[in-house]
Amino acid sequence: MASILGTSSTAILASRSLSSTGSKPSIPFLTLTPGQSNGRKFYGGIGIHGKRGRSQFRVAVTNVATDINSVEQAQKLAAKESQRPVYPFAAIVGQDEMKLCLLLNVIDPKIGGVMIMGDRGTGKSTTVRSLVDLLPEIEVVAGDPYNSDPEDPECMGIEVRESTIKGEKLSVVTAKINMVDLPLGATEDRVCGTIDIEKALTEGIKAFEPGLLAKANRGILYVDEVNLLDDHLVDVLLDSAASGWNTVEREGISISHPARFILIGSGNPEEGELRPQLLDRFGMHAQVGTVRDAELRVQIVEERARFDRNPKEFRGSYMAEQEKLQQQISSARSSLSSVEIDRDLKVKISKVCSELNVDGLRGDIVTNRASKALAALKGRDTVTPEDIATVIPNCLRHRLRKDPLESIDSGLLVIEKFYEVFS
């Protein structure tokens, strides 16, 4: 797998008098290599070179949480083999900045997602969808349409919460984190949920049918070409992202359900700008560019041809790398809570945000979270200035106020202010 950590900021930091905590551990598939990525220099330090169930509304839905026994495990494996093959994440060549942002959000979903902007044909959608194989498993309540967390009331559906209050024992299973694609042409009813017309006609009852936001709870919601999304759907996403809940008012039915998801969007800036309110909801912002190196372009073309010729064999050749990356993500998620960041570093992060006139405090919070996730990914329990230099441009560049007369890249503005404050 291409190197994911380390960039020009690492090299610059090495030449400055910033303190470091000794030598960096060697991490499989994540090596530190200063320089450029994909023909573009990243100043921010990033050169990432079911079973049907019923709720109290008597809703029939297909859910990721299913009763799993040995027979169903075999059926699940067979179904997986028959699904459309996904390009392996470890086989993605270049685009290291985008890959790192995605990995950090998987490690700590509270970072708040990532907005990926760049040229067409640079592998944005392919990279995001390849993340499916790396997603870890979580505990969910069996048969629940909202993938309810058996331990956290904030991530429980109404029926599960009532059962918990009554002291009833919940049937818990493990399932992979769900990734839901939100099509541009989706209707608001399909996204939020709607009345089950079939039950209304056949049984004469009002039943609620959960939508994509219910399916994405505790998972990932991916919107390709997010800058082309209709305004009414943007409003729905803003409301759910702000509160973590989706409230539906339909034909005399009022229902709220948890909708906590990692929001990932991709798009081409030439096709239109994103509304500032929605852009601010993305924790991180990644920029991708077309690969300029001829040798690297040939490598990408050859790898893609191999995948198209025999997807199963191609995926098998990257299985070992995929498994090691899965283990690394799992280890980072487990150790994340033990990672510490010095108060002095927190103060400097906030000083950078303040001097850049970043509105609100989301920039401070996301930078702290992302730097801790990066330290966990590197196998350390302490955040260093290098970690902050790597993630801070991605956390702040989309939060700066736009100056039409400013020609310098916003990510470069962030890293320059970083060096000014941290030196």
The 8 nearest C-alpha neighbors of each residue, nearest first, counted from 0:
[[1, 89, 28, 90, 2, 320, 91, 92],
 [0, 2, 48, 92, 3, 93, 28, 95],
 [3, 1, 30, 29, 48, 4, 47, 28],
 [2, 4, 47, 95, 29, 48, 1, 99],
 [5, 3, 31, 47, 30, 29, 2, 46],
 [4, 6, 31, 32, 33, 9, 44, 45],
 [7, 5, 33, 44, 46, 34, 45, 8],
 [6, 8, 10, 34, 33, 9, 44, 42],
 [9, 7, 44, 11, 10, 6, 12, 42],
 [10, 8, 12, 7, 6, 11, 5, 44],
 [9, 11, 13, 7, 8, 12, 33, 14],
 [12, 10, 8, 14, 13, 9, 7, 15],
 [11, 13, 9, 15, 14, 10, 8, 17],
 [12, 14, 10, 11, 15, 9, 17, 16],
 [15, 13, 11, 12, 10, 16, 17, 9],
 [16, 14, 12, 13, 17, 11, 422, 18],
 [15, 17, 18, 14, 422, 12, 13, 19],
 [18, 16, 15, 19, 12, 422, 384, 13],
 [17, 19, 16, 20, 384, 383, 15, 21],
 [20, 18, 21, 17, 383, 384, 385, 22],
 [19, 21, 22, 18, 383, 23, 381, 382],
 [22, 20, 19, 23, 18, 24, 383, 379],
 [21, 23, 24, 20, 19, 25, 379, 31],
 [22, 24, 21, 25, 20, 377, 31, 379],
 [25, 23, 26, 22, 377, 378, 379, 21],
 [24, 26, 23, 27, 30, 29, 377, 31],
 [25, 27, 29, 24, 28, 30, 377, 378],
 [26, 28, 29, 25, 30, 323, 324, 327],
 [27, 29, 0, 30, 26, 2, 1, 324],
 [30, 28, 3, 2, 26, 27, 4, 31],
 [31, 29, 2, 4, 28, 32, 26, 3],
 [30, 32, 5, 4, 33, 2, 29, 3],
 [31, 33, 5, 30, 6, 34, 2, 4],
 [34, 32, 6, 7, 5, 10, 9, 31],
 [33, 35, 7, 6, 32, 36, 40, 46],
 [34, 36, 40, 39, 38, 46, 37, 6],
 [35, 37, 48, 46, 38, 39, 40, 93],
 [38, 36, 290, 39, 93, 291, 94, 48],
 [37, 39, 291, 36, 290, 35, 292, 40],
 [40, 38, 37, 36, 35, 41, 288, 290],
 [39, 41, 35, 42, 36, 38, 7, 34],
 [42, 40, 43, 45, 46, 44, 39, 7],
 [41, 43, 44, 411, 7, 40, 8, 414],
 [44, 42, 392, 389, 45, 41, 414, 388],
 [43, 45, 389, 8, 6, 42, 7, 388],
 [46, 44, 96, 389, 6, 43, 47, 41],
 [45, 47, 6, 48, 96, 95, 36, 41],
 [95, 46, 3, 96, 48, 45, 4, 94],
 [47, 36, 95, 93, 46, 2, 3, 1],
 [50, 62, 61, 65, 63, 51, 64, 142],
 [49, 51, 65, 61, 52, 62, 142, 66],
 [52, 50, 61, 60, 49, 59, 62, 142],
 [51, 53, 142, 59, 60, 50, 143, 54],
 [54, 52, 58, 57, 59, 55, 51, 60],
 [53, 55, 57, 56, 58, 158, 52, 143],
 [54, 56, 57, 158, 53, 58, 157, 206],
 [57, 55, 54, 206, 58, 207, 53, 205],
 [58, 56, 53, 54, 55, 206, 59, 207],
 [57, 59, 53, 56, 54, 208, 207, 206],
 [58, 60, 53, 52, 51, 57, 61, 208],
 [61, 59, 51, 62, 52, 58, 144, 208],
 [60, 62, 49, 51, 50, 63, 59, 144],
 [61, 63, 49, 144, 64, 60, 142, 50],
 [64, 62, 49, 65, 174, 61, 146, 177],
 [63, 65, 141, 62, 142, 139, 174, 146],
 [66, 64, 50, 141, 49, 142, 67, 63],
 [65, 67, 141, 68, 172, 64, 50, 142],
 [68, 66, 71, 65, 72, 69, 172, 70],
 [67, 69, 71, 70, 72, 66, 73, 65],
 [68, 70, 72, 71, 73, 67, 74, 75],
 [71, 69, 73, 72, 68, 74, 67, 75],
 [70, 72, 74, 68, 73, 67, 69, 75],
 [73, 71, 75, 69, 70, 74, 68, 76],
 [72, 74, 76, 70, 71, 75, 77, 69],
 [75, 73, 71, 77, 72, 76, 78, 70],
 [74, 76, 72, 78, 73, 77, 71, 79],
 [75, 77, 79, 73, 74, 78, 72, 80],
 [76, 78, 74, 80, 79, 75, 73, 81],
 [79, 77, 75, 81, 80, 76, 74, 82],
 [80, 78, 76, 82, 77, 81, 75, 83],
 [79, 81, 77, 78, 82, 76, 84, 83],
 [80, 82, 78, 79, 77, 83, 84, 76],
 [83, 81, 79, 80, 84, 78, 85, 77],
 [82, 84, 85, 81, 80, 79, 310, 86],
 [85, 83, 82, 310, 86, 311, 80, 81],
 [86, 84, 129, 87, 83, 128, 132, 131],
 [85, 87, 129, 88, 84, 125, 314, 90],
 [88, 86, 90, 89, 129, 85, 314, 317],
 [87, 89, 129, 90, 91, 130, 126, 86],
 [88, 90, 0, 87, 91, 321, 320, 317],
 [89, 91, 87, 88, 92, 0, 317, 86],
 [92, 90, 88, 89, 93, 126, 87, 0],
 [93, 91, 1, 90, 299, 94, 0, 48],
 [92, 94, 48, 95, 37, 1, 91, 36],
 [95, 93, 96, 97, 47, 48, 287, 98],
 [47, 94, 96, 48, 98, 3, 46, 93],
 [97, 95, 47, 45, 46, 99, 98, 94],
 [96, 98, 100, 285, 95, 99, 94, 101],
 [99, 97, 95, 101, 96, 100, 47, 102],
 [98, 100, 102, 96, 101, 97, 47, 95],
 [101, 99, 103, 97, 98, 102, 96, 104],
 [100, 102, 98, 104, 99, 103, 97, 105],
 [103, 101, 99, 105, 104, 100, 98, 106],
 [102, 104, 106, 100, 105, 101, 372, 107],
 [105, 103, 108, 107, 101, 106, 102, 110],
 [104, 106, 102, 103, 107, 108, 101, 134],
 [105, 107, 103, 332, 104, 102, 328, 372],
 [106, 108, 104, 109, 105, 110, 103, 372],
 [109, 107, 104, 110, 105, 261, 111, 106],
 [110, 108, 111, 107, 104, 368, 261, 112],
 [111, 109, 108, 282, 365, 107, 104, 368],
 [112, 110, 282, 109, 281, 261, 108, 262],
 [113, 111, 262, 261, 282, 281, 263, 104],
 [112, 114, 283, 263, 281, 284, 282, 115],
 [113, 115, 284, 264, 265, 263, 281, 285],
 [116, 114, 265, 285, 286, 284, 264, 113],
 [117, 115, 266, 286, 267, 265, 268, 287],
 [118, 116, 287, 267, 286, 288, 119, 268],
 [117, 119, 267, 288, 121, 120, 289, 287],
 [118, 120, 121, 267, 117, 122, 266, 123],
 [119, 121, 122, 118, 123, 289, 117, 124],
 [122, 120, 119, 289, 123, 118, 288, 287],
 [121, 123, 125, 120, 124, 126, 119, 94],
 [124, 122, 126, 125, 121, 127, 265, 115],
 [123, 125, 127, 126, 122, 128, 223, 265],
 [126, 124, 122, 128, 123, 127, 129, 86],
 [127, 125, 129, 123, 124, 128, 122, 88],
 [126, 128, 124, 130, 129, 125, 123, 101],
 [127, 129, 130, 125, 126, 131, 124, 85],
 [130, 128, 88, 126, 131, 127, 86, 87],
 [129, 131, 128, 133, 127, 132, 88, 134],
 [132, 130, 129, 133, 134, 128, 178, 127],
 [131, 133, 130, 134, 129, 87, 88, 321],
 [134, 132, 325, 130, 131, 135, 321, 324],
 [133, 135, 131, 132, 176, 175, 130, 136],
 [136, 134, 175, 176, 133, 137, 329, 325],
 [137, 135, 175, 174, 176, 173, 134, 138],
 [136, 138, 173, 174, 175, 139, 176, 135],
 [137, 139, 173, 172, 174, 171, 148, 136],
 [140, 138, 148, 146, 147, 172, 171, 173],
 [139, 141, 171, 147, 143, 170, 149, 172],
 [142, 140, 64, 65, 171, 170, 143, 172],
 [141, 143, 52, 64, 65, 140, 144, 62],
 [142, 144, 145, 141, 146, 140, 147, 64],
 [145, 143, 62, 146, 142, 60, 214, 213],
 [144, 146, 213, 147, 143, 214, 216, 156],
 [147, 145, 139, 143, 144, 140, 216, 64],
 [148, 146, 155, 145, 139, 154, 140, 156],
 [147, 149, 139, 150, 151, 154, 155, 140],
 [150, 148, 140, 151, 147, 139, 171, 138],
 [151, 149, 148, 152, 154, 155, 147, 138],
 [150, 152, 153, 148, 154, 149, 155, 147],
 [153, 151, 155, 154, 150, 160, 148, 149],
 [154, 152, 151, 155, 257, 148, 156, 243],
 [153, 155, 152, 148, 257, 147, 151, 156],
 [156, 154, 147, 152, 153, 148, 160, 159],
 [155, 157, 159, 256, 158, 147, 145, 160],
 [156, 158, 160, 159, 161, 155, 256, 255],
 [159, 157, 161, 160, 156, 55, 162, 54],
 [160, 158, 162, 156, 161, 157, 155, 163],
 [159, 161, 163, 157, 162, 158, 155, 156],
 [162, 160, 164, 158, 163, 159, 157, 165],
 [161, 163, 159, 165, 167, 160, 164, 158],
 [164, 162, 160, 166, 165, 161, 167, 159],
 [163, 165, 161, 166, 162, 160, 167, 159],
 [166, 164, 162, 163, 167, 161, 160, 168],
 [167, 165, 163, 164, 162, 168, 161, 169],
 [166, 168, 162, 165, 163, 169, 164, 161],
 [169, 167, 166, 170, 163, 162, 165, 171],
 [170, 168, 171, 167, 140, 149, 163, 162],
 [169, 171, 141, 140, 168, 172, 66, 142],
 [172, 170, 140, 141, 139, 169, 138, 173],
 [173, 171, 139, 138, 141, 140, 174, 64],
 [174, 172, 138, 137, 139, 136, 171, 175],
 [175, 173, 136, 137, 64, 138, 176, 172],
 [176, 174, 136, 135, 177, 137, 134, 173],
 [177, 175, 218, 134, 136, 135, 137, 174],
 [176, 178, 218, 175, 219, 215, 179, 217],
 [179, 177, 219, 218, 220, 215, 176, 180],
 [178, 180, 220, 215, 221, 219, 181, 177],
 [181, 179, 221, 220, 222, 182, 178, 223],
 [180, 182, 222, 221, 179, 183, 220, 185],
 [183, 181, 185, 184, 180, 222, 223, 228],
 [182, 184, 228, 185, 181, 227, 229, 222],
 [183, 185, 182, 186, 228, 229, 181, 187],
 [186, 184, 182, 183, 189, 187, 190, 181],
 [187, 185, 189, 188, 190, 184, 232, 191],
 [186, 188, 190, 189, 191, 232, 185, 231],
 [189, 187, 192, 193, 191, 186, 190, 210],
 [190, 188, 210, 186, 187, 192, 191, 185],
 [189, 191, 211, 210, 187, 188, 192, 212],
 [192, 190, 210, 188, 189, 212, 187, 211],
 [193, 191, 210, 209, 188, 189, 208, 190],
 [194, 192, 188, 208, 207, 195, 209, 249],
 [193, 195, 207, 208, 206, 196, 205, 249],
 [194, 196, 206, 208, 197, 207, 198, 199],
 [197, 195, 199, 198, 194, 200, 206, 205],
 [198, 196, 200, 199, 195, 201, 202, 194],
 [199, 197, 201, 202, 200, 196, 195, 204],
 [198, 200, 203, 204, 196, 197, 205, 202],
 [201, 199, 197, 198, 203, 202, 196, 204],
 [202, 200, 198, 199, 203, 197, 204, 196],
 [203, 201, 198, 204, 199, 200, 197, 205],
 [202, 204, 199, 200, 201, 198, 205, 197],
 [205, 203, 199, 202, 206, 198, 200, 201],
 [204, 206, 199, 194, 207, 203, 195, 198],
 [207, 205, 56, 195, 194, 58, 57, 204],
 [206, 208, 194, 195, 58, 193, 56, 209],
 [207, 209, 193, 195, 192, 58, 194, 210],
 [210, 208, 192, 213, 207, 193, 191, 211],
 [211, 209, 192, 190, 191, 189, 213, 212],
 [210, 212, 190, 214, 213, 215, 189, 191],
 [211, 213, 215, 214, 210, 258, 190, 191],
 [214, 212, 145, 211, 216, 215, 210, 209],
 [213, 215, 211, 212, 216, 145, 210, 144],
 [216, 214, 218, 212, 213, 220, 179, 219],
 [215, 217, 258, 259, 218, 260, 213, 214],
 [218, 216, 260, 259, 215, 146, 176, 219],
 [219, 217, 177, 215, 260, 176, 216, 178],
 [218, 220, 178, 261, 260, 215, 179, 177],
 [219, 221, 179, 262, 215, 178, 261, 180],
 [220, 222, 263, 180, 264, 181, 179, 262],
 [223, 221, 264, 181, 225, 180, 263, 224],
 [222, 224, 265, 225, 264, 266, 221, 124],
 [225, 223, 266, 265, 226, 227, 222, 267],
 [224, 226, 228, 223, 227, 222, 264, 266],
 [227, 225, 273, 224, 228, 272, 271, 266],
 [226, 228, 225, 224, 229, 271, 183, 270],
 [229, 227, 225, 226, 183, 230, 233, 232],
 [230, 228, 232, 231, 233, 227, 183, 184],
 [229, 231, 233, 232, 234, 228, 235, 227],
 [230, 232, 234, 233, 229, 235, 187, 228],
 [233, 231, 235, 234, 230, 229, 236, 187],
 [232, 234, 230, 236, 235, 231, 237, 229],
 [233, 235, 237, 231, 232, 236, 238, 230],
 [236, 234, 232, 238, 233, 237, 239, 231],
 [235, 237, 233, 239, 238, 234, 240, 232],
 [238, 236, 234, 240, 235, 239, 241, 233],
 [237, 239, 235, 241, 236, 240, 234, 242],
 [238, 240, 243, 236, 244, 242, 245, 241],
 [241, 239, 237, 243, 238, 242, 236, 259],
 [242, 240, 238, 239, 243, 237, 280, 244],
 [241, 243, 244, 239, 240, 238, 245, 258],
 [244, 242, 259, 258, 239, 240, 241, 257],
 [245, 243, 257, 258, 242, 239, 256, 246],
 [246, 244, 239, 255, 256, 258, 257, 247],
 [245, 247, 255, 254, 244, 256, 248, 253],
 [248, 246, 254, 253, 249, 255, 245, 191],
 [247, 249, 253, 252, 246, 254, 250, 251],
 [248, 250, 252, 251, 247, 253, 193, 194],
 [251, 249, 252, 248, 194, 205, 253, 193],
 [250, 252, 249, 253, 248, 205, 254, 194],
 [253, 251, 249, 250, 248, 254, 205, 247],
 [254, 252, 248, 247, 249, 251, 255, 246],
 [255, 253, 247, 246, 252, 256, 248, 245],
 [256, 254, 246, 245, 247, 244, 257, 253],
 [255, 257, 245, 156, 244, 258, 246, 254],
 [258, 256, 244, 154, 243, 259, 245, 156],
 [259, 257, 216, 244, 243, 212, 245, 213],
 [260, 258, 243, 216, 217, 257, 244, 240],
 [259, 261, 218, 217, 219, 216, 215, 262],
 [260, 262, 219, 112, 111, 220, 108, 218],
 [261, 263, 112, 220, 260, 219, 221, 264],
 [264, 262, 221, 113, 112, 114, 220, 222],
 [263, 265, 222, 114, 225, 221, 223, 115],
 [266, 264, 115, 223, 224, 116, 114, 225],
 [265, 267, 224, 116, 225, 226, 268, 223],
 [266, 268, 117, 269, 116, 270, 118, 119],
 [269, 267, 270, 271, 272, 116, 266, 117],
 [268, 270, 267, 271, 272, 118, 266, 117],
 [271, 269, 268, 267, 272, 226, 227, 266],
 [270, 272, 268, 269, 226, 273, 227, 267],
 [271, 273, 268, 226, 274, 270, 269, 275],
 [274, 272, 226, 278, 275, 271, 277, 225],
 [273, 275, 277, 276, 278, 272, 226, 233],
 [276, 274, 278, 277, 279, 273, 398, 272],
 [277, 275, 279, 274, 278, 280, 237, 273],
 [278, 276, 280, 279, 275, 274, 237, 273],
 [277, 279, 275, 280, 276, 281, 274, 273],
 [278, 280, 277, 276, 281, 275, 398, 282],
 [281, 279, 277, 278, 282, 276, 111, 240],
 [282, 280, 112, 113, 279, 283, 278, 111],
 [281, 283, 111, 112, 110, 113, 365, 280],
 [284, 282, 113, 394, 393, 281, 114, 112],
 [283, 285, 114, 393, 113, 115, 394, 397],
 [286, 284, 115, 97, 393, 114, 96, 116],
 [287, 285, 116, 117, 115, 284, 288, 97],
 [288, 286, 117, 94, 116, 285, 97, 118],
 [289, 287, 117, 118, 290, 121, 37, 286],
 [288, 290, 121, 291, 118, 37, 287, 38],
 [289, 291, 37, 38, 292, 288, 296, 295],
 [292, 290, 38, 289, 293, 37, 296, 295],
 [291, 293, 295, 294, 290, 296, 38, 37],
 [294, 292, 296, 295, 291, 297, 290, 298],
 [295, 293, 297, 296, 292, 298, 299, 291],
 [294, 296, 298, 292, 297, 293, 299, 290],
 [295, 297, 293, 299, 298, 294, 292, 300],
 [296, 298, 300, 294, 295, 299, 301, 293],
 [299, 297, 295, 301, 296, 300, 302, 294],
 [298, 300, 296, 302, 297, 301, 303, 295],
 [299, 301, 297, 303, 298, 302, 304, 296],
 [302, 300, 304, 298, 303, 299, 297, 305],
 [303, 301, 305, 299, 304, 300, 298, 306],
 [302, 304, 306, 300, 305, 301, 299, 307],
 [303, 305, 301, 307, 306, 302, 308, 300],
 [306, 304, 302, 308, 303, 307, 301, 309],
 [305, 307, 310, 303, 313, 304, 308, 309],
 [308, 306, 304, 305, 309, 310, 303, 313],
 [307, 309, 305, 306, 304, 310, 303, 313],
 [308, 310, 306, 312, 311, 307, 313, 305],
 [311, 309, 306, 313, 312, 307, 314, 84],
 [312, 310, 314, 313, 309, 315, 84, 306],
 [311, 313, 315, 314, 309, 310, 316, 306],
 [314, 312, 310, 316, 315, 306, 311, 309],
 [315, 313, 311, 317, 316, 312, 310, 318],
 [314, 316, 318, 312, 313, 317, 311, 319],
 [315, 317, 313, 314, 318, 312, 319, 320],
 [318, 316, 315, 314, 320, 319, 321, 89],
 [317, 319, 315, 321, 320, 316, 322, 314],
 [320, 318, 322, 321, 317, 323, 316, 315],
 [321, 319, 323, 317, 322, 318, 324, 89],
 [320, 322, 318, 324, 319, 323, 89, 317],
 [323, 321, 325, 319, 324, 320, 318, 326],
 [324, 322, 326, 320, 325, 321, 327, 319],
 [323, 325, 327, 321, 326, 322, 320, 328],
 [326, 324, 322, 328, 323, 133, 327, 321],
 [327, 325, 329, 323, 324, 328, 330, 322],
 [326, 328, 324, 330, 325, 329, 331, 323],
 [329, 327, 331, 325, 330, 326, 332, 324],
 [328, 330, 326, 332, 327, 331, 325, 333],
 [329, 331, 327, 333, 328, 332, 326, 334],
 [330, 332, 375, 328, 376, 334, 333, 329],
 [333, 331, 106, 329, 335, 330, 334, 328],
 [332, 334, 330, 331, 335, 329, 336, 337],
 [335, 333, 331, 337, 336, 332, 330, 375],
 [334, 336, 332, 338, 337, 375, 333, 331],
 [337, 335, 334, 338, 333, 332, 339, 371],
 [336, 338, 335, 334, 380, 339, 333, 381],
 [339, 337, 380, 335, 381, 336, 371, 375],
 [340, 338, 381, 380, 382, 337, 341, 371],
 [339, 341, 382, 381, 342, 344, 338, 345],
 [342, 340, 343, 344, 345, 339, 382, 381],
 [341, 343, 345, 344, 346, 340, 347, 339],
 [342, 344, 346, 341, 345, 347, 340, 348],
 [345, 343, 347, 341, 342, 346, 348, 340],
 [346, 344, 342, 348, 343, 347, 349, 341],
 [345, 347, 343, 349, 344, 348, 350, 342],
 [346, 348, 350, 344, 349, 345, 351, 343],
 [349, 347, 345, 351, 350, 346, 344, 352],
 [348, 350, 352, 346, 347, 351, 363, 353],
 [349, 351, 347, 353, 348, 352, 354, 346],
 [352, 350, 348, 354, 349, 353, 355, 417],
 [353, 351, 349, 355, 357, 350, 354, 356],
 [352, 354, 350, 356, 355, 351, 349, 357],
 [353, 355, 351, 356, 352, 350, 357, 416],
 [354, 356, 352, 353, 357, 351, 399, 413],
 [357, 355, 353, 354, 358, 352, 399, 400],
 [358, 356, 352, 355, 399, 398, 353, 359],
 [359, 357, 356, 360, 398, 399, 362, 361],
 [360, 358, 361, 357, 362, 363, 356, 398],
 [359, 361, 363, 362, 364, 358, 357, 352],
 [360, 362, 364, 363, 359, 365, 282, 358],
 [361, 363, 365, 360, 364, 395, 366, 394],
 [364, 362, 360, 366, 361, 365, 349, 367],
 [363, 365, 361, 367, 362, 366, 368, 360],
 [364, 366, 368, 362, 367, 110, 363, 369],
 [367, 365, 369, 363, 368, 364, 394, 391],
 [366, 368, 364, 370, 365, 369, 371, 363],
 [369, 367, 365, 371, 366, 370, 110, 372],
 [368, 370, 372, 366, 371, 367, 365, 373],
 [369, 371, 373, 387, 386, 367, 372, 368],
 [372, 370, 374, 368, 373, 369, 382, 338],
 [371, 373, 369, 375, 370, 374, 103, 376],
 [374, 372, 376, 370, 375, 371, 369, 377],
 [373, 375, 371, 377, 379, 376, 372, 382],
 [374, 376, 331, 378, 372, 373, 377, 379],
 [377, 375, 373, 331, 374, 378, 372, 328],
 [378, 376, 374, 375, 379, 373, 26, 24],
 [377, 379, 375, 376, 374, 380, 331, 24],
 [380, 378, 374, 375, 381, 377, 338, 376],
 [379, 381, 338, 339, 337, 375, 374, 382],
 [382, 380, 339, 338, 379, 340, 383, 374],
 [381, 383, 340, 374, 371, 386, 339, 370],
 [382, 384, 385, 386, 381, 19, 387, 20],
 [385, 383, 387, 386, 388, 382, 17, 19],
 [386, 384, 388, 383, 387, 389, 9, 12],
 [387, 385, 389, 383, 370, 384, 388, 382],
 [386, 388, 384, 370, 389, 385, 390, 391],
 [389, 387, 385, 386, 44, 391, 390, 43],
 [390, 388, 44, 386, 45, 387, 43, 391],
 [389, 391, 387, 393, 388, 392, 370, 394],
 [390, 392, 394, 393, 388, 387, 366, 389],
 [393, 391, 43, 410, 395, 396, 394, 413],
 [394, 392, 284, 283, 391, 390, 395, 396],
 [393, 395, 283, 391, 392, 366, 362, 282],
 [394, 396, 398, 392, 397, 393, 362, 391],
 [397, 395, 410, 409, 392, 398, 399, 393],
 [398, 396, 395, 399, 284, 278, 279, 394],
 [399, 397, 395, 396, 357, 400, 279, 358],
 [400, 398, 357, 397, 396, 401, 395, 355],
 [399, 401, 402, 398, 357, 356, 397, 358],
 [402, 400, 399, 403, 405, 398, 409, 404],
 [401, 403, 405, 404, 400, 406, 399, 409],
 [404, 402, 405, 401, 406, 400, 407, 408],
 [405, 403, 402, 406, 401, 407, 408, 400],
 [406, 404, 402, 403, 407, 401, 408, 409],
 [405, 407, 404, 408, 403, 402, 409, 412],
 [408, 406, 405, 409, 411, 412, 410, 404],
 [407, 409, 411, 410, 412, 406, 405, 396],
 [408, 410, 412, 396, 411, 407, 413, 399],
 [411, 409, 392, 396, 413, 412, 408, 43],
 [412, 410, 414, 408, 413, 409, 42, 415],
 [411, 413, 409, 415, 410, 414, 416, 408],
 [414, 412, 410, 416, 411, 415, 392, 417],
 [413, 415, 417, 411, 416, 412, 43, 418],
 [416, 414, 412, 418, 417, 413, 411, 419],
 [415, 417, 419, 413, 414, 418, 420, 351],
 [416, 418, 414, 420, 415, 419, 421, 413],
 [419, 417, 421, 415, 422, 420, 416, 414],
 [418, 420, 416, 417, 422, 421, 415, 414],
 [419, 421, 417, 418, 422, 416, 347, 351],
 [420, 422, 418, 419, 417, 347, 17, 384],
 [421, 418, 419, 420, 17, 16, 15, 417]]
